[in-house]
Amino acid sequence: MKLFDNFYNMKVGIVDLSESSSAVVPLDDQIIAEKIGGVAVNEDLFKRYEDDDPLILGVGPLTGSFAPASCLSVATFLSPQTGNLCHVPLMLRIGPEMKFSGIDFLVIKGSTSQLKILHIEKGTIQVFSAEYLVKLAVPEAVQTLRKKIRHSRSIILAGPAADNGVFHAAVSMGVWGSLDKSGLAYWMASKGLKAIVFNGTGGLPFSHDNLAMGRKMVKDIVSFNRFRKEGFITILDRIGVESEVKKIIVKSKKKDLACYNCPFPCMSYVEFNWRDPRLKESPKIKEGTFLLDHTGFTAMARKRQADALVLMKECLNLGLDTSAVAELLPQEGTLETSLDFISDMAKADDENQVAENLYQGDIPLDKYVLFGSGIPPISPGDAEVDSSFWGKRVAMSMILGVCPILMLLFPNIHIANLLKFITVKNDDLESLQAIISSRIQSILMD
Ligand code: SF4
């Protein structure tokens, strides 16, 4: 038996949007042996199809497994914003649903003037028209899609801002938003791709021993001296956000939420009361929203503390990157003028409205941008660890298919222990360690 037999379907989906065609082909054993998975295989596939300006989606060997936070799929493409290759992490249930839908990697090439949806289940890919979703707000589009396509468990959607060709559009995973700050939604819309829908009905025969290993690893996480289970606030704390901003969440938080098989919820559902100033005689109503974008929320709260949650929700509804909106939103203004600004921003591609990446932390900017500019700049809080820690840790997670945020929060999760999910034989482990170290270096171009 080969090392990765239990961890992949060994299938790659190839979609040509120009022809509305799809095929599923075997995944080359050799690529997996040399690259292990996730972002490293994505890069390889990207190079093979480079002339077609492709989008590659891929999972790692541990995606969907008993390893903690095994939720990850990675989108690799040429960022329209930087012109360079970038890798956007997709969490929640996207990775496991993709793997359990029967494919491990997806290559999307070509373009079409009529918007399309890709529906993937049981190792097959169907290409449907998406015209009925054009310009619908994200919640409405997701609801409509769920009615049209049965068992549409995980959805990657380009919202109305992307339909309008807006540069700072961001994809939404269902209605939750995403960490897309590199133009994935813009890329999708420019090729005529409206949504990718996974229906993961299958599973893979992960070894029973992996279950016990997963439980042991969760114990290690809980025993870490900086373990604090406060949902979204925990990450704000770890990235040094001021208390005025954190107070907004303290006041509005209803519950914390986690992705697939994650023992540490870092997202929260919040509620707020508000009155829509754009409507005459609007009653005060209670609304709620999901928060998973820590840096986007922080940027918005710093700009408009009192209205941050309402404005976040508006960005999510229209499929806009909150960080870019927060940067471009005028400092002065009322809730009404701010909502109008966001609505106008989602309607028209304005070449003057280009936000700069204002990140100024310790992590080298090129590494931060390489992984989509949305993964929080969490430092291990250990003077011994240098600034290369963040990039190496994120690259490792993106190869194996586990959440980079969890791996940054808990530096006590050792790579050797993650690799033991794949093999416990010393020789194999040593060779896997060597391969992953060289892949990390190559991805980071160190
Ligand atoms: S750490 Fe947060 S983003 Fe990562 S898997 Fe857990 S809940 Fe999801």
Boltz pocket constraint, residues with backbone or C-beta under 6 A from the ligand:
constraints:
  - pocket:
      binder: B
      contacts: [[A, 69], [A, 71], [A, 91], [A, 92], [A, 257], [A, 258], [A, 259], [A, 260], [A, 262], [A, 263], [A, 264], [A, 265], [A, 266], [A, 267], [A, 403], [A, 404], [A, 405], [A, 406]]
      max_distance: 6.0
